[in-house]
Amino acid sequence: MTSLRIRLFLLVAAATAIVWALAAAWTVLSARADVERVLDRRLQEAAMMVASLGYDTQQTSDAAQSGAASVALPSYDRQLSCQIWSVGGQLLGASQGAPGAAMSDGEAGFSERMIAGNAWRVYTHVSPENGLRVMVGDTIAMRSRLITDLMRGLIVPATIGLLALALLLWIGIGQGLSPIRRIAAEIGDRSPEDQSPLVVDRVPDELSPLTREIDELFARIALLRDGERRFLASAAHEMQTPLAGLKTHAEIALRTEDENARRKSLERIRQSVDRTTRLVRQLLDLAKERSARVPATEASASLGDAFDEVIEELEHLVAERNASVQISQAARDFVAPLPRNSLVIALRNLIENALLHGPANSEVRVDSDGTGFCVRDAGPGLSDSASRAMLEPFTRDPGSKAPGSGLGLSIVSSALAPAMRLHFERIASGYRVCVLPAETQAPSEEVAIDASEFA
């Protein structure tokens, strides 16, 4: 069931029907008891009224012995039957329609008896003065019919009222859900470029959290799209610079007849190609990490295996910088809670940054304390403000002269999230960037590493 209106209607209607059924059952039982009590009281009052008429016992007895007909009592209520019996068991009088047999066994009080196939409810009054027994009764069928008519008079209007209430509930729930339809219409009428807050009149308090979350979602989407626009503009600018250099130096190489100038132009072309290749690779890495990420709880990778793969890829850069890259045994044994591809991307960018921004003929080290790993170099490193700023794409260190697009650290941060994070630290021998679990405190001091641990 997907309709909220139908679901609410059925819930409210079911609750109302249950309450109504319980109330109806209580009304029927209570009314039945009240009717039975009223009818019994009527029998009792009728019997006492007949007894108070003061019939002459001797006269009626003589009339009965002489063969005269019994005294006919006035029919004051056609629903009741009355008999008057003497102490000797003679029928002294009866109402019209009363049965011929005695209606009770003569004991005072209420009793029920089958007479000619009909069940009777009878009250017997015994007069203390003359011993007359006045029996007044009505049939159980008449009582049941009276109670049934009374219940019908109560239940039929209540049922009609219940149906009318169901109709009103259906209309009322529809009106109550109208703010949701207005919100849906407001969202549906928007253009894809419109991320402004919703404008919906008379929003109930219960829907205010929904509209607030939608507005916050629009705000986040607006920030994301703005970031994408800046990213694309920066990427286009970064791509345009080496491509323009390529074209310029290619034209120089084609037109010049000076061998030295041609060689320099070709060298510049090679550098531009390397820069463009690195930029394209970084853009692809960043797009890959932002578009698809395996949850950290479902992935792990060996840092040693990732290191071997990265060193093979960066072999030309290591040779060009005349540097050495070493890894300790603890780092080689470390297993990161990251997908292998994400670990390779993060480690490659960290080592590449260390090689490019550190001095030539220096050493880059990768070590671990068992909770994370660090990449050390002998370079000057970054200031605290610069390290935070460079987590954004296309942000460079203003004090660095090394080539780059400003994507490296943002790629690393994206590849590590959400399981791990970056920590930057200036140390005595240079600078190190550590990759730590997201909830782990940053190391407070440099840990001494035995050179024999590195291979």
Residue pairs with C-beta under 8 A, 6 or more apart in sequence:
1 7
4 177
4 180
5 170
5 173
5 174
5 177
8 173
8 177
9 166
9 169
9 170
9 173
12 169
12 173
13 166
13 169
16 162
16 165
16 166
16 169
17 162
20 158
20 162
24 154
24 155
24 158
27 154
28 151
28 154
28 155
31 147
31 150
31 151
31 154
32 147
32 151
35 143
35 146
35 147
35 150
36 143
36 147
39 121
39 138
39 143
39 146
40 110
40 121
40 123
42 80
43 80
43 110
43 121
43 122
43 123
43 136
43 137
43 138
44 123
44 125
46 76
46 77
46 80
46 82
46 123
46 136
47 82
47 123
47 124
47 125
47 134
47 135
47 136
48 125
48 134
50 73
50 82
50 84
50 125
50 134
50 136
51 125
51 127
51 132
51 134
55 71
55 84
55 92
55 93
55 132
57 86
57 92
57 130
57 131
57 132
60 70
60 71
60 86
60 92
60 93
61 86
61 88
61 90
61 92
63 70
63 71
64 70
64 90
64 91
64 92
70 91
70 92
70 93
70 94
71 84
71 92
71 93
72 93
72 94
72 95
72 96
73 82
73 84
73 93
73 94
73 95
74 95
75 95
75 96
75 97
78 97
79 138
79 142
80 95
80 136
80 137
80 138
81 94
81 95
81 97
81 98
81 99
81 103
81 120
81 136
81 137
81 138
82 93
82 94
82 95
82 98
82 134
82 135
82 136
83 91
83 93
83 94
83 95
83 98
83 102
83 103
83 134
83 135
84 91
84 92
84 93
84 94
84 132
84 133
84 134
84 135
85 91
85 92
85 102
85 106
85 132
85 133
85 135
86 92
86 131
86 132
86 133
87 130
87 131
87 132
87 133
89 106
91 102
92 132
99 115
99 116
99 120
101 115
101 116
102 135
103 113
103 115
103 120
103 122
103 124
103 135
103 137
104 111
104 113
104 122
104 124
104 135
104 137
105 111
105 113
106 124
106 126
106 133
107 124
108 124
108 125
108 126
109 123
109 124
110 121
110 122
110 123
111 122
111 124
112 119
112 120
112 121
112 122
112 140
113 119
113 120
113 122
114 120
118 139
118 140
118 141
119 139
119 140
119 141
120 137
120 138
120 139
120 140
121 137
121 138
121 139
121 140
121 143
122 135
122 136
122 137
123 135
123 136
123 137
124 133
124 134
124 135
125 133
125 134
125 135
125 136
126 132
126 133
127 133
127 134
179 200
179 202
179 203
179 204
179 207
180 207
182 200
182 201
183 198
183 200
183 203
183 207
183 210
183 211
183 214
186 198
186 199
186 200
187 198
187 214
195 218
195 219
195 221
195 222
195 225
196 218
197 215
197 218
198 211
198 214
198 215
198 218
200 211
203 211
231 393
231 394
234 393
234 394
235 283
235 394
238 279
238 394
238 405
239 276
239 279
242 272
242 273
242 275
242 276
242 279
243 272
243 276
245 268
245 269
245 272
246 269
246 272
246 273
246 276
249 265
249 266
249 268
249 269
249 272
250 265
250 269
252 261
252 262
252 265
253 262
253 265
253 266
253 269
256 262
256 265
271 403
275 403
275 405
278 405
279 405
279 407
282 349
282 405
282 407
282 408
282 411
283 407
285 345
285 349
285 411
285 415
286 393
286 407
286 410
286 411
286 414
288 341
288 345
289 342
289 345
289 411
289 414
289 415
290 414
293 339
293 342
293 417
294 339
294 342
296 337
296 338
296 418
296 419
296 420
297 337
299 337
299 338
299 339
299 340
299 342
300 335
300 336
300 337
300 338
301 335
301 336
301 338
301 339
301 340
301 342
301 343
301 344
302 332
302 333
302 334
302 335
302 336
303 327
303 331
303 332
303 333
303 334
303 335
303 336
303 343
303 347
303 366
303 368
303 373
304 327
304 331
304 332
304 333
304 334
305 340
306 336
306 340
306 343
306 344
306 347
307 327
307 331
307 332
307 347
307 366
309 344
310 344
310 347
310 348
310 351
311 318
311 325
311 351
313 348
314 325
314 348
314 351
314 352
314 355
317 352
317 355
317 356
318 324
318 325
318 355
321 355
321 356
321 358
321 360
321 361
321 362
322 360
322 361
323 355
323 358
323 360
323 361
323 362
323 363
323 364
324 363
324 364
325 351
325 355
325 363
325 364
325 365
325 366
326 363
326 364
326 365
326 366
326 454
326 455
327 365
327 366
327 367
327 454
327 455
328 365
328 366
328 367
328 368
328 449
328 453
328 454
328 455
329 453
329 455
330 367
330 368
330 369
330 370
330 453
331 366
331 367
331 368
331 373
332 455
333 368
334 368
334 370
334 372
334 373
336 343
336 372
336 373
336 420
336 435
337 419
337 420
337 437
338 346
338 415
338 416
338 419
338 420
342 415
342 416
343 415
345 411
345 412
345 415
346 411
346 412
346 415
346 416
346 435
347 366
347 375
349 408
349 409
349 411
349 412
350 375
350 408
350 412
350 433
350 435
351 364
351 366
351 375
352 408
353 404
353 408
353 409
353 433
354 364
354 375
354 376
354 377
354 379
354 433
355 364
355 377
356 402
356 403
356 404
357 377
357 379
357 397
357 400
357 402
358 364
358 377
358 378
358 379
358 430
359 378
359 379
362 377
362 378
362 379
363 377
363 378
364 375
364 376
364 377
365 375
365 376
365 377
365 449
365 454
366 373
366 374
366 375
366 376
367 373
367 374
367 376
367 447
367 449
367 453
367 454
368 374
369 443
369 447
371 436
371 437
371 440
372 420
372 434
372 435
372 436
372 437
372 440
373 434
373 435
374 432
374 433
374 434
374 435
374 443
375 432
375 433
375 434
376 427
376 429
376 430
376 431
376 432
377 430
377 431
377 432
378 429
378 430
378 431
379 430
379 431
380 399
380 430
380 431
381 424
381 426
381 430
381 431
382 390
382 397
382 424
382 431
384 424
386 397
386 398
386 399
387 409
387 424
389 395
390 396
390 397
390 406
390 409
390 410
391 409
391 410
391 413
391 422
392 410
393 406
393 407
393 410
394 405
394 406
394 407
395 406
395 410
396 404
396 405
396 406
409 422
412 422
412 435
413 421
413 422
416 422
416 435
418 438
419 437
419 438
420 435
420 436
420 437
420 438
421 435
421 436
421 437
421 438
422 433
422 434
422 435
422 436
423 433
423 434
423 435
423 436
423 442
423 443
424 431
424 432
424 433
424 434
425 431
425 432
425 433
425 434
425 442
425 443
425 446
427 446
428 446
429 446
432 446
434 442
434 443
436 442
436 443
